[in-house]
């Protein structure tokens, strides 16, 4: 049985775990000659209340996401990847990545970093990576360590 990935999403948010996920995603994309979709979902729930007082938060979050993904895209292209896309969306990362974007992009692999939350935080708000694993219709790789990069 030959398994070849064609469309890969890697979810990045600036954390060290998402950086590890990006590095591993580059290797998988290169081996499969796959399209690498660099995704950052701006979680509107996390700043909705504050934005009522400061409208520039949304703009700053979008600029941070675009700058981060542009850096990653340049690194991927410098490593020889030819098919790299940037996707910045607003919403809940839990549903946008595993349901909406994976269908829209016909994704066959989602790669994300493991959660940085402690047990109490995971219980209260839940982990994005855990939700992706539970709800994605495609393969999911959750990266916990930098080994193998």
C-alpha positions, 0 to 999 in steps of 0.5 A: 500500500502506497500512501502519498499526501498531496495537501497538507495543513500545518497549523502554526501559532508562534509556539515552539511546538508549532515550530517543530510541527512546521519543520516536520511538515516541510520534510513530509511535504518534500518527500511527498511533493505535496502542497504545504498550507501554512495556517493560522486561525485568529481565535476571535473568542480570545479577544472579542471582549477586549476588542470593544475597547481597542479595535486595533487588536484585530489588525495587530493579530492579523499582521502578526499572523501574516508576518509569521506565515510569510517567514515560514513560507520563505523558509520552506521555499528556501528549503526547496518546497515549490507549493506553499500557501498561506491561510489566515482566517478568523474563528475557532481554530478547533473547527476551522482547521479540522472541518472547514479548511480541511474540506475547502483545501481537500487536505489529507494530512493535518500537522499541529503542535501538541498543546501547551496547556496544563490539565486544568486549562485543557479541562476548562477550554480544551485543546485545539490539537485534541479537537483536531484529532477527534474531528478531522476526517483525514490523518493527523500528526500531533508533534510533541518533540523536536526530535527527527527534525 
